[in-house]
Amino acid sequence: MKTGNVVVRIKGEGLQIKSDPTSKVNTRTLLLPQWGVELFRRRWATRVAPKCDYDPVFMSSVRTLKDPDNAHTQLREAFDRMGYDWLVPHHLRKTAATTLDKEGLSAREIADQLGHAKTSMTLDSYMGRKIINPRAAAALEVLAP
């Protein structure tokens, strides 16, 4: 999946696609898990042709660019309906990062998936501290008398 273009609201102009990313990390190709690929394929196959010059997978209800604020509101409402009133969209990124961390990916690999230019952002904001680390104890065995 190619990423890099984002929909933004520009005062006096409305919704626009921003295609000049602020960092090289923003324009990248991501490999998705097979279930994610299948979700995008189903969405693409069932969508109605857009009424705009772009060809988005996710559109507004009137088949134009989807306002990011509206998308956030719709997620918020869906979480509330499911009884997850504490859940915010950012938790989905945190869950992905935590899963990748538990699966043993490095901070750099997780940062690349999340689109962070600096691993420090990933480490500080997305990866939990492990209180018990059996690898550390095993590594220190070399110091045994």
N, C-alpha and C positions, 0 to 999 in steps of 0.2 A: 504494500500500500504506500503510495507516494503522499507525503505530507508537506506542508509548507505554506499553503494558502489558507488564510483565515478570513472570516466575515467580520467586518467592523462597521460601526455606525460613525459616519463622518458628519459633523454638524453642518447643516445646510445642504447636504448632498444625499443623505440617506445611507442605506447599506451598500457597502463596497467590498470587493475581495481584495485583501491586502496581499500582494504577491512579492514584495521586496522584504524578505525576512530580516530581522534585526541581528540574527547570528547564523552562522553556517549550520548549526545544529538543527535549526528550525526546518530546513529543507533536507529531507532525508527519506529513505525508503525503509519502511518497517515490515518485518515479517510478522504476520499475525498467526495466532493459533488457528487450527483448522475450523473450530467452532465459530471463530470470529469471521473467517473468510466466508463461511456458509451464511452467516447472518447478513453480511454485506451483499452477497450474491442474491439472496432472497429479497432483500430490500430493493436492490437495483432492478430486479426482474418485475417487481410488483408496483413500482412507482409510476406515476402518471407523468408524461412529458412536461418539463418545466415551461413556465411562461417568461423565461428570462434568457439572456445570452449565455448563461453558464449551464452546466450539466451536473448539478449537485445530487448526491445520494439522498441527503436529508433536506427537505424543502419546507416552506411555510404551508399553512392550510390552503393558501391561494396559489401554490406552486411557484413561488418566488424564493429568493434567498431567505433563509431562516435567521431571524434576529437572535443573536446569542443570549440576550436578556430573556426573550420568550422561551428559548430552549431551557434555560436555567429554571424559569418559573414552572415549566411543564414537568421537569424532573422533580422539583420540589413538591408539586401537587401529587405526582405519582408515588413518591416516597411516603407522603402523608396518607394517601389512600391505602397503602400497604401496611400502615402502622409503624413506619420507620420515620417518625417525625424528627428524630435526632440526626438522621443521615443527610449529608450534603454531598454534592457532586465531587468535591475534592476527596472525599473518603474513597471513591472508586480508584483514584490514582494511588492513594496510600495503600489500599488493599493490593493493587497490582505490584507496587514496590515491595511490600511485605512478602508477598508470595514469591517474587523473584529472589528476594534475599534468602528466604527459607529454602529455596531450591538450589542455593549455592552460587548464584551469579555474583560477579564482582560488582563493586560500587560503580565502576566505569561502565559495565554492561547495563546496569540498571539506569544509570544516568543517560546513556545513549537511547534506551527505550523510551524514557520519559521526556527526552528532549532537553536535558540540562547540559549546558556547556561545561559546568564545573561539577566535579564529583562532590565537592564540599556541600553544595546545595542538596544533593541527593542524600548524603550522609546525615546532614543536620536536620533535614525536614521530613525525610521519608523512611529512613532505615532505623529500626528500633535497636536499642542497645541490648545485647545478649548478656544476661547476668551470669549464666552458666555456660561455659564454653569448653566442651570436652577436648577440642583440638588444642587449646592452650595448655591444658594439663598434660596431654600426651607429648606435646613439644617440649615441655619442661622436664620430661623424664630423662633427657640427656644429661641433666645436671645431677642425677642421683649418684651418691657416693659409692 
